[in-house]
Amino acid sequence: MDNKNKKTHEELKGFDIKVDPFGQMETNISIDDLNAFLNENVEDKRLNSKKEEE
């Protein structure tokens, strides 16, 4: 896979994730840190659709 054209958020530089033969994720960043990053930087579309329904 060509990594030259991929854009990476500054906080995720060096992030690596793999799936082992048993289907478990192996990362070089803790899952808690990854979830914290996602909570801060990614909008949850499911929450927005619920707000629109109200």
N, CA, C and O atoms as a printed pandas DataFrame, in Angstrom:
     atom_number atom_name residue_name chain_id  residue_number  x_coord  y_coord  z_coord
0              1         N          MET        A               1    0.849   -1.178    0.000
1              2        CA          MET        A               1    0.000    0.000    0.000
2              3         C          MET        A               1    0.892    1.236    0.000
3              4         O          MET        A               1    1.918    1.285    0.678
4              5         N          ASP        A               2    0.481    2.218   -0.764
5              6        CA          ASP        A               2    1.259    3.446   -0.902
6              7         C          ASP        A               2    0.932    4.411    0.228
7              8         O          ASP        A               2   -0.180    4.935    0.301
8              9         N          ASN        A               3    1.905    4.647    1.115
9             10        CA          ASN        A               3    1.696    5.540    2.256
10            11         C          ASN        A               3    2.091    6.973    1.954
11            12         O          ASN        A               3    1.904    7.845    2.802
12            13         N          LYS        A               4    2.629    7.247    0.779
13            14        CA          LYS        A               4    3.126    8.585    0.464
14            15         C          LYS        A               4    2.014    9.619    0.364
15            16         O          LYS        A               4    2.217   10.772    0.743
16            17         N          ASN        A               5    0.846    9.235   -0.135
17            18        CA          ASN        A               5   -0.230   10.196   -0.379
18            19         C          ASN        A               5   -1.246   10.256    0.751
19            20         O          ASN        A               5   -2.242   10.968    0.626
20            21         N          LYS        A               6   -1.038    9.553    1.825
21            22        CA          LYS        A               6   -2.002    9.556    2.918
22            23         C          LYS        A               6   -1.773   10.762    3.813
23            24         O          LYS        A               6   -0.637   11.130    4.113
24            25         N          LYS        A               7   -2.886   11.377    4.239
25            26        CA          LYS        A               7   -2.810   12.491    5.176
26            27         C          LYS        A               7   -3.000   11.930    6.578
27            28         O          LYS        A               7   -3.896   11.118    6.807
28            29         N          THR        A               8   -2.168   12.358    7.507
29            30        CA          THR        A               8   -2.240   11.877    8.879
30            31         C          THR        A               8   -2.300   13.067    9.816
31            32         O          THR        A               8   -1.519   14.011    9.693
32            33         N          HIS        A               9   -3.233   13.012   10.752
33            34        CA          HIS        A               9   -3.324   14.053   11.772
34            35         C          HIS        A               9   -2.024   14.065   12.562
35            36         O          HIS        A               9   -1.450   13.011   12.838
36            37         N          GLU        A              10   -1.566   15.242   12.922
37            38        CA          GLU        A              10   -0.279   15.393   13.620
38            39         C          GLU        A              10   -0.198   14.526   14.875
39            40         O          GLU        A              10    0.860   13.970   15.169
40            41         N          GLU        A              11   -1.296   14.404   15.615
41            42        CA          GLU        A              11   -1.290   13.619   16.849
42            43         C          GLU        A              11   -1.178   12.116   16.593
43            44         O          GLU        A              11   -0.867   11.352   17.507
44            45         N          LEU        A              12   -1.429   11.691   15.360
45            46        CA          LEU        A              12   -1.392   10.259   15.043
46            47         C          LEU        A              12   -0.166    9.850   14.239
47            48         O          LEU        A              12   -0.104    8.725   13.743
48            49         N          LYS        A              13    0.804   10.737   14.101
49            50        CA          LYS        A              13    2.026   10.386   13.381
50            51         C          LYS        A              13    2.667    9.189   14.065
51            52         O          LYS        A              13    2.857    9.191   15.282
52            53         N          GLY        A              14    2.998    8.173   13.290
53            54        CA          GLY        A              14    3.635    6.980   13.820
54            55         C          GLY        A              14    2.663    5.923   14.314
55            56         O          GLY        A              14    3.082    4.847   14.742
56            57         N          PHE        A              15    1.357    6.219   14.259
57            58        CA          PHE        A              15    0.361    5.250   14.711
58            59         C          PHE        A              15    0.376    4.032   13.809
59            60         O          PHE        A              15    0.418    4.157   12.585
60            61         N          ASP        A              16    0.342    2.852   14.414
61            62        CA          ASP        A              16    0.342    1.606   13.656
62            63         C          ASP        A              16   -0.684    0.670   14.271
63            64         O          ASP        A              16   -0.769    0.548   15.493
64            65         N          ILE        A              17   -1.460    0.011   13.428
65            66        CA          ILE        A              17   -2.461   -0.944   13.901
66            67         C          ILE        A              17   -2.408   -2.172   13.011
67            68         O          ILE        A              17   -2.278   -2.066   11.791
68            69         N          LYS        A              18   -2.511   -3.336   13.632
69            70        CA          LYS        A              18   -2.508   -4.605   12.906
70            71         C          LYS        A              18   -3.531   -5.520   13.554
71            72         O          LYS        A              18   -3.879   -5.350   14.722
72            73         N          VAL        A              19   -4.011   -6.491   12.789
73            74        CA          VAL        A              19   -4.919   -7.503   13.313
74            75         C          VAL        A              19   -4.149   -8.814   13.336
75            76         O          VAL        A              19   -3.635   -9.256   12.309
76            77         N          ASP        A              20   -4.068   -9.439   14.514
77            78        CA          ASP        A              20   -3.323  -10.689   14.629
78            79         C          ASP        A              20   -4.156  -11.855   14.080
79            80         O          ASP        A              20   -5.329  -11.671   13.757
80            81         N          PRO        A              21   -3.569  -13.039   13.974
81            82        CA          PRO        A              21   -4.294  -14.194   13.410
82            83         C          PRO        A              21   -5.561  -14.567   14.184
83            84         O          PRO        A              21   -6.415  -15.274   13.651
84            85         N          PHE        A              22   -5.696  -14.109   15.416
85            86        CA          PHE        A              22   -6.869  -14.401   16.231
86            87         C          PHE        A              22   -7.936  -13.313   16.125
87            88         O          PHE        A              22   -8.969  -13.391   16.789
88            89         N          GLY        A              23   -7.689  -12.289   15.285
89            90        CA          GLY        A              23   -8.654  -11.223   15.072
90            91         C          GLY        A              23   -8.571  -10.103   16.081
91            92         O          GLY        A              23   -9.451   -9.243   16.122
92            93         N          GLN        A              24   -7.519  -10.093   16.907
93            94        CA          GLN        A              24   -7.374   -9.025   17.892
94            95         C          GLN        A              24   -6.487   -7.924   17.329
95            96         O          GLN        A              24   -5.519   -8.181   16.614
96            97         N          MET        A              25   -6.851   -6.669   17.676
97            98        CA          MET        A              25   -6.070   -5.529   17.212
98            99         C          MET        A              25   -4.829   -5.354   18.060
99           100         O          MET        A              25   -4.868   -5.487   19.283
100          101         N          GLU        A              26   -3.731   -5.057   17.396
101          102        CA          GLU        A              26   -2.481   -4.726   18.070
102          103         C          GLU        A              26   -2.084   -3.330   17.609
103          104         O          GLU        A              26   -1.923   -3.087   16.413
104          105         N          THR        A              27   -1.925   -2.412   18.564
105          106        CA          THR        A              27   -1.575   -1.041   18.216
106          107         C          THR        A              27   -0.392   -0.582   19.049
107          108         O          THR        A              27   -0.070   -1.169   20.082
108          109         N          ASN        A              28    0.242    0.469   18.582
109          110        CA          ASN        A              28    1.334    1.064   19.350
110          111         C          ASN        A              28    0.848    2.264   20.164
111          112         O          ASN        A              28    1.656    2.946   20.795
112          113         N          ILE        A              29   -0.468    2.530   20.158
113          114        CA          ILE        A              29   -1.103    3.553   20.988
114          115         C          ILE        A              29   -2.200    2.848   21.779
115          116         O          ILE        A              29   -2.900    1.992   21.238
116          117         N          SER        A              30   -2.355    3.197   23.045
117          118        CA          SER        A              30   -3.378    2.527   23.847
118          119         C          SER        A              30   -4.771    2.825   23.286
119          120         O          SER        A              30   -5.009    3.893   22.721
120          121         N          ILE        A              31   -5.670    1.883   23.447
121          122        CA          ILE        A              31   -7.044    2.046   22.971
122          123         C          ILE        A              31   -7.705    3.247   23.643
123          124         O          ILE        A              31   -8.469    3.969   23.003
124          125         N          ASP        A              32   -7.418    3.468   24.931
125          126        CA          ASP        A              32   -7.986    4.620   25.638
126          127         C          ASP        A              32   -7.526    5.931   25.009
127          128         O          ASP        A              32   -8.323    6.855   24.847
128          129         N          ASP        A              33   -6.243    6.017   24.654
129          130        CA          ASP        A              33   -5.733    7.228   24.012
130          131         C          ASP        A              33   -6.345    7.412   22.624
131          132         O          ASP        A              33   -6.664    8.533   22.227
132          133         N          LEU        A              34   -6.507    6.319   21.894
133          134        CA          LEU        A              34   -7.114    6.388   20.578
134          135         C          LEU        A              34   -8.575    6.832   20.679
135          136         O          LEU        A              34   -9.019    7.673   19.897
136          137         N          ASN        A              35   -9.319    6.280   21.627
137          138        CA          ASN        A              35  -10.714    6.687   21.824
138          139         C          ASN        A              35  -10.820    8.148   22.224
139          140         O          ASN        A              35  -11.723    8.847   21.763
140          141         N          ALA        A              36   -9.921    8.621   23.066
141          142        CA          ALA        A              36   -9.922   10.025   23.469
142          143         C          ALA        A              36   -9.697   10.923   22.250
143          144         O          ALA        A              36  -10.368   11.943   22.092
144          145         N          PHE        A              37   -8.752   10.538   21.395
145          146        CA          PHE        A              37   -8.499   11.302   20.175
146          147         C          PHE        A              37   -9.748   11.338   19.299
147          148         O          PHE        A              37  -10.135   12.401   18.812
148          149         N          LEU        A              38  -10.379   10.186   19.097
149          150        CA          LEU        A              38  -11.577   10.118   18.257
150          151         C          LEU        A              38  -12.719   10.937   18.842
151          152         O          LEU        A              38  -13.439   11.605   18.101
152          153         N          ASN        A              39  -12.893   10.896   20.152
153          154        CA          ASN        A              39  -13.957   11.681   20.798
154          155         C          ASN        A              39  -13.759   13.171   20.573
155          156         O          ASN        A              39  -14.731   13.909   20.408
156          157         N          GLU        A              40  -12.513   13.616   20.564
157          158        CA          GLU        A              40  -12.216   15.038   20.397
158          159         C          GLU        A              40  -12.295   15.488   18.934
159          160         O          GLU        A              40  -12.614   16.645   18.663
160          161         N          ASN        A              41  -12.010   14.584   17.993
161          162        CA          ASN        A              41  -11.805   15.001   16.611
162          163         C          ASN        A              41  -12.800   14.460   15.590
163          164         O          ASN        A              41  -12.783   14.892   14.437
164          165         N          VAL        A              42  -13.658   13.537   15.979
165          166        CA          VAL        A              42  -14.595   12.952   15.021
166          167         C          VAL        A              42  -16.020   13.163   15.517
167          168         O          VAL        A              42  -16.342   12.878   16.670
168          169         N          GLU        A              43  -16.859   13.664   14.627
169          170        CA          GLU        A              43  -18.257   13.914   14.962
170          171         C          GLU        A              43  -19.040   12.603   14.865
171          172         O          GLU        A              43  -18.916   11.879   13.878
172          173         N          ASP        A              44  -19.834   12.301   15.871
173          174        CA          ASP        A              44  -20.644   11.082   15.881
174          175         C          ASP        A              44  -21.949   11.360   15.147
175          176         O          ASP        A              44  -22.806   12.081   15.658
176          177         N          LYS        A              45  -22.105   10.797   13.958
177          178        CA          LYS        A              45  -23.274   11.058   13.119
178          179         C          LYS        A              45  -24.552   10.533   13.759
179          180         O          LYS        A              45  -25.625   11.091   13.532
180          181         N          ARG        A              46  -24.456    9.475   14.549
181          182        CA          ARG        A              46  -25.652    8.929   15.197
182          183         C          ARG        A              46  -26.224    9.922   16.196
183          184         O          ARG        A              46  -27.444   10.055   16.296
184          185         N          LEU        A              47  -25.381   10.615   16.931
185          186        CA          LEU        A              47  -25.867   11.594   17.897
186          187         C          LEU        A              47  -26.525   12.774   17.194
187          188         O          LEU        A              47  -27.531   13.296   17.674
188          189         N          ASN        A              48  -25.977   13.194   16.075
189          190        CA          ASN        A              48  -26.558   14.320   15.333
190          191         C          ASN        A              48  -27.913   13.975   14.763
191          192         O          ASN        A              48  -28.802   14.825   14.753
192          193         N          SER        A              49  -28.103   12.761   14.287
193          194        CA          SER        A              49  -29.401   12.380   13.727
194          195         C          SER        A              49  -30.457   12.310   14.812
195          196         O          SER        A              49  -31.625   12.587   14.536
196          197         N          LYS        A              50  -30.095   11.950   16.038
197          198        CA          LYS        A              50  -31.049   11.917   17.144
198          199         C          LYS        A              50  -31.469   13.338   17.526
199          200         O          LYS        A              50  -32.630   13.566   17.867
200          201         N          LYS        A              51  -30.545   14.289   17.474
201          202        CA          LYS        A              51  -30.858   15.674   17.797
202          203         C          LYS        A              51  -31.830   16.253   16.775
203          204         O          LYS        A              51  -32.723   17.023   17.128
204          205         N          GLU        A              52  -31.656   15.879   15.507
205          206        CA          GLU        A              52  -32.522   16.378   14.457
206          207         C          GLU        A              52  -33.940   15.839   14.599
207          208         O          GLU        A              52  -34.894   16.510   14.205
208          209         N          GLU        A              53  -34.095   14.639   15.154
209          210        CA          GLU        A              53  -35.408   14.030   15.325
210          211         C          GLU        A              53  -36.215   14.711   16.417
211          212         O          GLU        A              53  -37.445   14.651   16.396
212          213         N          GLU        A              54  -35.556   15.355   17.367
213          214        CA          GLU        A              54  -36.246   15.977   18.503
214          215         C          GLU        A              54  -36.970   17.225   18.124
215          216         O          GLU        A              54  -37.596   17.857   18.974
